[in-house]
Amino acid sequence: MGAFANTAANPAVNPLGFDKAPAATRVVVAMSGGVDSSVTAALLAGQGFEVVGVTLQLYDHGAVLARKGACCAGQDIHDARRVADRLGIAHYVFDYESRFRESVMDDFADGYLRGETPIPCVRCNQTVKFRDLLATARELGADALATGHYVRREIGPDGPELHRAVDSGRDQSYFLFATTAEQLEFLRFPLGGQSKAETRALARRLGLEVAAKPDSQDICFVPHGSYARVVEALRPGAAEPGEIVDLDGRVLGRHGGIINYTIGQRRGLGLGGQAAARFVVRLEPETSRVVVGPRAALARDVVRLREVNWLDGAPCGAEGRPEGRRVQVKLRSTQEPAPGWLVATGGATGGGGAEVRLDQPQYGVSPGQAAVFYDGTRVLGGGWIAATALAAG
């Protein structure tokens, strides 16, 4: 089928690139109960693979039963089981609650306390799914782990590469930058070559009851987008009040906790009556201060990174490339990549640091977000934003 375009080394033998028949290939599918993972399982089962569906219970079952439209909630587990029963495939539910709390929820809360804007979906992919679930898939004797992410895995001259999805509006490569080369060998992404509309059409054609199920809009453990409430629940006392000041330190007002603010925020500052529009320019957790200023004060063209993951075999800063390399850099999931130079600052292998020097300043770049590097559609790697600066400032 077209959904598997560019994912296989030898599609004539096996659409997933293995040198054996599909019936002899066991694939674990991460089934969240949504339409994407359900269609992934259905496509693979329809092609004759031995499919094993796995659903993760990520937090207290009772607490999530009342929540609808959230990944890995009680209703979603039920939906995944119904799809598996319809497809006639094995299905297991694993309790990953403690792993999810430690690797994702605690990191999320601590990030906000540091004045950052964390991305828990990246941490979840990096740890719970592509580390822990992938290990479980191997224990189940699987040849591959397949997910419903909209991203492409293509075979390049040096092995598997990660590429942006064909449907740019659904592309999820930004959230998968921390995927390692070793993990990419084992992973498959059947939906990366098609659009969301095609996925829903397939679900209807296959008779899946989740065909019209709406996509989750919130972070799974954050009800109604109330980030601050979740942080307060995880870290009592986190909402320490403080001052809102301008760039010169002049007090303009007070706030109920820096966890309620993000870099670039304009609305909800509680500064009614101010003549000029102000944005959150900086958060100072040590003093509990929110620093605001004009939009021009948000300009940044230097972005310093930590925990850099390289998917390219010749990362910047490697021998023979001390000056760095030209890349396109995506600084937010909804933002188009911006051109710049990438220079390694902490070693040429994974886990080190790097610095991005943008051709033009960008606005609202926040620590805790990710900077993901591209060469065309290919994901070269990425890192977590640790600090920003303006070269001329």
C-alpha positions in Angstrom: 0.0 0.0 0.0 1.0 3.6 -0.4 1.3 4.1 3.3 4.5 2.1 3.3 6.3 4.2 0.6 10.0 4.7 1.2 10.0 2.6 4.4 11.4 -0.7 3.1 14.7 -1.8 1.9 13.1 -4.6 -0.2 9.3 -4.2 -0.3 9.0 -7.0 -2.8 10.0 -9.4 0.0 8.6 -7.6 3.0 7.0 -4.1 3.1 8.9 -3.3 6.3 12.3 -4.3 4.8 12.9 -7.7 6.4 14.3 -10.6 4.4 11.5 -12.9 5.4 7.7 -13.2 4.8 5.4 -10.9 6.7 3.8 -13.9 8.4 7.2 -14.6 10.0 7.7 -11.0 11.1 6.3 -10.0 14.5 5.6 -6.3 14.9 4.5 -4.7 18.2 2.2 -1.7 17.5 1.9 1.0 20.2 -1.9 1.4 20.3 -3.1 4.5 22.1 -6.8 4.0 21.2 -6.8 6.8 18.6 -7.3 6.5 14.8 -3.6 6.8 13.8 -2.3 3.8 15.9 -5.5 1.8 15.1 -5.0 2.2 11.3 -1.3 1.4 11.8 -2.2 -1.9 13.4 -4.9 -2.6 10.8 -2.6 -1.9 7.8 0.1 -4.2 9.2 -2.3 -7.0 10.0 -3.9 -6.7 6.6 -0.4 -7.2 5.0 0.0 -10.4 6.9 2.3 -9.4 9.7 2.0 -11.0 13.1 0.8 -7.9 15.0 0.8 -7.6 18.7 -0.9 -4.5 20.1 0.4 -2.9 23.2 -1.3 -0.1 25.2 0.3 1.8 28.0 -1.5 2.8 31.2 0.4 5.9 32.1 -1.3 7.2 35.1 -4.0 6.3 37.7 -6.8 4.5 35.9 -9.6 5.9 38.1 -8.4 9.5 37.8 -8.6 9.4 34.0 -11.8 7.6 33.4 -13.7 10.9 33.4 -11.3 12.4 30.9 -12.2 12.1 27.2 -10.0 12.9 24.3 -6.7 12.4 26.1 -4.1 9.9 25.1 -3.8 6.7 27.2 -6.9 7.5 29.3 -9.4 4.8 30.4 -11.7 5.1 27.4 -8.7 5.0 25.1 -7.5 1.7 26.5 -11.0 0.4 25.9 -11.0 1.6 22.3 -7.6 0.0 21.6 -8.8 -3.3 23.0 -11.9 -3.1 20.8 -9.8 -2.4 17.7 -7.5 -5.3 18.5 -10.5 -7.6 18.9 -11.9 -6.6 15.6 -8.5 -7.2 13.9 -8.1 -10.5 15.7 -4.7 -9.6 17.1 -3.1 -10.1 20.5 -3.4 -7.1 22.8 -1.7 -6.3 26.1 -2.0 -3.4 28.5 1.1 -2.6 30.5 1.2 -0.5 33.7 3.9 2.2 33.1 2.5 4.6 35.6 5.6 4.9 37.8 7.9 5.2 34.8 5.7 7.9 33.3 5.6 9.8 36.6 9.4 9.8 37.0 10.4 10.3 33.4 7.7 12.7 32.1 5.5 14.3 34.8 8.3 15.1 37.3 10.5 16.5 34.5 7.5 18.6 33.4 6.9 20.1 36.8 10.6 20.7 37.5 11.0 22.4 34.1 8.3 25.0 35.0 9.9 25.6 38.4 13.2 26.4 36.5 11.3 29.0 34.4 11.3 26.8 31.3 8.6 25.7 29.0 8.9 21.9 28.8 7.6 19.5 26.1 6.4 16.4 27.8 5.5 14.7 24.6 9.2 14.6 23.5 10.2 13.2 26.9 7.5 10.6 26.6 8.8 9.5 23.2 12.4 9.6 24.4 11.9 7.6 27.5 8.6 5.7 28.1 8.0 4.8 24.4 11.3 4.5 22.5 13.3 3.3 25.5 11.0 1.3 27.8 8.3 0.2 25.4 11.0 -0.6 22.7 12.7 -2.8 25.3 9.4 -4.5 26.0 8.8 -5.1 22.3 12.2 -6.8 22.1 11.3 -9.0 25.1 8.2 -10.0 23.3 10.3 -11.3 20.4 9.3 -8.5 18.0 11.3 -7.6 14.9 10.0 -4.0 15.0 8.0 -1.5 17.0 5.5 0.5 14.8 3.7 3.7 15.9 1.2 6.0 14.3 3.5 9.0 14.2 3.5 11.1 11.1 7.2 10.9 10.2 9.1 8.9 7.6 11.9 6.4 8.0 13.9 6.2 4.8 16.9 4.1 4.0 19.9 6.3 3.1 23.5 5.4 2.1 24.5 4.9 5.8 21.3 3.3 7.0 17.9 4.4 8.3 17.2 8.2 8.3 14.4 10.2 9.9 12.5 12.5 7.6 9.5 14.9 7.8 6.1 13.5 7.0 4.6 14.0 3.5 1.7 15.9 5.2 3.5 19.0 6.5 0.5 19.9 8.5 0.7 16.6 10.5 4.5 16.3 10.6 5.7 15.1 14.1 9.4 14.9 13.5 10.0 17.8 15.9 8.8 15.6 18.7 11.0 12.7 17.7 14.4 14.5 17.5 15.7 12.5 20.5 15.3 9.1 18.7 18.7 7.4 18.4 20.1 5.7 15.4 19.9 2.4 17.2 16.2 2.9 18.0 15.6 4.0 14.4 16.8 0.6 13.2 14.0 -1.0 15.1 11.2 1.5 14.6 8.7 1.8 11.7 6.3 4.6 10.9 3.7 3.4 8.4 1.7 6.6 8.2 4.4 9.0 7.3 3.8 8.8 3.6 0.1 9.8 3.8 -2.2 12.5 5.0 -4.5 12.5 8.0 -7.5 12.6 5.7 -6.2 9.4 4.0 -5.8 7.8 7.4 -9.4 8.6 8.5 -10.6 7.3 5.1 -8.8 4.1 5.6 -10.3 3.7 9.1 -13.8 4.1 7.6 -13.0 1.7 4.8 -11.7 -0.8 7.3 -14.7 -0.4 9.5 -12.8 0.8 12.6 -15.1 2.4 15.2 -12.5 5.0 16.0 -12.6 6.4 12.5 -14.2 9.7 13.6 -12.7 9.9 17.0 -11.3 13.4 17.5 -7.6 14.0 18.0 -6.3 14.7 21.5 -5.7 18.5 21.9 -4.3 18.6 25.5 -1.2 17.0 27.0 -2.5 13.7 28.3 -2.1 14.4 32.0 -3.0 18.1 31.8 -6.8 18.5 32.0 -8.2 21.4 29.9 -4.7 22.9 29.4 -4.3 23.9 33.1 -0.5 23.5 33.3 -0.1 25.5 36.5 -2.7 23.4 38.4 -0.8 20.2 37.5 2.5 21.7 38.5 1.0 22.8 41.8 -0.4 19.3 42.4 3.0 17.7 41.7 5.0 20.4 43.5 3.0 21.9 46.4 4.0 25.5 47.0 5.2 26.0 43.4 3.0 29.0 42.8 5.1 31.4 44.8 3.9 35.0 44.2 6.3 37.7 43.1 6.9 40.9 41.1 6.3 41.7 37.5 9.1 44.1 36.4 10.2 45.9 33.3 13.7 45.6 31.7 15.0 48.3 34.1 13.7 46.5 37.2 10.8 48.9 37.8 7.9 47.1 39.5 4.7 47.1 37.3 2.6 44.6 39.2 2.5 41.2 41.0 1.9 37.7 39.9 0.7 34.4 41.4 3.7 32.3 40.4 6.1 32.1 37.5 4.6 28.7 36.6 1.7 30.7 35.1 4.0 32.4 32.5 6.0 31.4 29.4 8.5 33.4 27.3 6.7 35.4 24.6 3.4 35.5 26.5 1.4 38.7 26.0 -2.1 38.0 27.3 -3.0 37.4 30.9 -0.2 39.5 32.4 -2.6 41.5 34.6 -1.1 44.9 33.5 -4.2 46.6 32.4 -3.8 50.3 31.6 -0.3 50.1 30.3 0.2 52.2 27.2 2.4 49.8 25.3 2.1 46.1 24.6 4.4 44.0 26.8 5.6 40.4 26.5 7.2 38.1 28.9 10.9 38.4 28.1 12.5 36.5 31.0 11.6 34.4 34.0 13.7 34.5 37.1 12.9 31.6 39.4 15.6 32.6 41.9 13.8 35.9 42.6 10.3 34.8 41.5 10.3 37.8 39.1 8.6 38.0 35.7 10.4 40.4 33.4 8.4 42.0 30.6 9.3 44.3 27.8 8.5 45.2 24.1 8.4 42.6 21.4 11.9 43.7 20.2 13.3 42.5 23.5 12.4 38.9 22.6 14.8 38.8 19.6 17.4 36.0 19.9 19.9 34.8 17.4 22.1 32.6 19.6 20.6 29.4 21.0 22.6 27.2 23.4 21.7 23.6 23.7 22.1 20.6 26.0 21.6 16.9 25.6 22.1 17.1 21.9 21.2 13.9 19.9 22.8 13.4 16.5 21.2 11.3 13.8 23.7 12.2 11.2 26.9 10.2 10.9 29.0 13.4 10.5 27.8 15.8 13.2 29.0 19.4 13.3 32.1 20.0 15.3 33.5 16.6 14.1 37.1 16.5 12.9 37.3 18.4 9.6 34.2 20.5 10.4 35.2 22.8 13.2 33.4 25.7 11.8 30.0 23.9 12.1 27.5 23.4 9.4 24.5 25.0 7.7 21.2 23.8 8.9 17.5 24.7 9.1 16.4 24.9 12.8 12.9 24.5 14.1 12.6 26.2 17.5 8.9 25.5 18.2 6.6 22.7 16.9 4.4 25.1 15.1 7.2 27.2 13.6 8.8 26.8 10.2 12.6 26.0 10.3 14.9 29.0 10.2 18.4 29.0 8.6 21.5 29.2 10.7 24.9 27.7 11.7 25.3 24.8 14.1 28.5 24.4 16.1 29.2 21.6 18.6 30.4 22.8 22.0 30.4 19.7 24.1 31.8 16.9 21.9 30.7 15.5 18.6 28.7 12.6 20.0 25.2 12.4 21.5 24.6 14.1 24.9 27.0 17.0 24.3 26.2 20.7 23.8 25.8 22.8 20.7 25.2 26.4 19.7 22.9 27.6 17.0 23.7 30.9 15.4 20.7 32.1 13.4 20.8 34.2 10.3 18.0 36.3 11.5 16.7 36.8 15.1 13.7 34.8 16.2 11.2 35.8 18.8 9.8 33.9 21.8 12.6 31.3 22.0 12.2 29.6 25.3 14.5 27.4 27.5 13.0 24.0 27.9 11.8 23.8 24.3 13.7 21.9 21.6 15.8 23.0 18.7 15.6 20.4 15.9 18.0 20.5 12.9 17.0 19.7 9.3 18.7 19.2 6.0 15.8 19.5 3.7 13.3 16.9 5.0 15.9 14.9 6.9 16.1 15.3 10.7 19.8 15.6 11.6 19.2 15.7 15.3 18.3 18.2 18.0 18.8 19.3 21.5 17.1 21.0 24.5 17.3 24.8 24.6 19.3 25.8 27.7 19.8 29.5 27.1 19.4 32.2 24.5 21.1 35.5 23.6 21.3 38.3 21.1 24.7 38.5 19.5 24.5 42.2 19.1 23.0 42.7 22.5 
